[in-house]
Amino acid sequence: MEDDKKEDKKFVGDEFEEIEDQKENKDELFDLILPPGVNHTIIMEAVEKFNLEITTREVSLKTIDVDKDNLLVLRGKFDDINEAQNYIYQKMSEKYKYKRS
């Protein structure tokens, strides 16, 4: 019965199935949107370490009104983006002493 519960667990991203074509196209470029407040030295370390480029993406932010703003985006290959995300999280965790729940 516990095995059934484990199979029923949902994780972020489970709703997206990997399509066969996508498995072959891992060299495509993907974006990692950075939330405001990420330390610029950590961003620059990730860019250099994982061979990424910095760009911006216009998004709508809801404060009192909906405002358009540009957020920093790291762009690179699928595996590099995933490694950069883990690296940034690790560095931010060390700096601000928070843990994944």
C-alpha positions, 0 to 999 in steps of 0.5 A, spaced: 500 500 500 505 504 501 508 503 494 501 505 491 502 512 495 509 513 492 507 512 485 501 517 487 506 523 489 506 529 484 512 533 483 513 540 480 514 538 472 510 532 473 505 535 468 510 536 463 511 529 459 518 528 456 517 528 448 521 523 444 523 529 440 525 533 446 530 527 448 534 528 442 534 536 442 538 537 449 542 542 445 537 547 444 537 553 449 533 553 455 532 559 460 532 560 467 529 566 470 532 569 476 528 572 481 529 579 484 534 579 489 539 573 487 546 576 488 550 578 482 556 575 484 553 568 484 550 569 477 556 571 474 560 565 477 554 561 474 555 564 468 562 562 467 562 556 470 556 553 466 558 557 460 551 561 460 549 567 457 545 573 460 539 576 457 532 579 460 525 577 459 519 581 460 514 579 465 508 582 468 509 583 476 502 583 480 504 588 485 498 593 487 497 594 479 500 589 474 507 592 472 511 590 466 518 589 468 524 585 466 527 579 469 534 577 468 535 570 465 540 565 464 540 561 457 544 555 456 543 548 454 538 543 458 543 540 463 547 546 464 541 550 466 539 545 471 546 544 474 546 552 474 540 552 478 542 547 483 549 551 484 545 558 485 540 554 490 546 551 494 550 558 494 544 562 496 542 557 501 549 557 504 549 565 504 542 565 507 542 559 511 535 556 508 534 549 507 529 545 502 523 542 505 
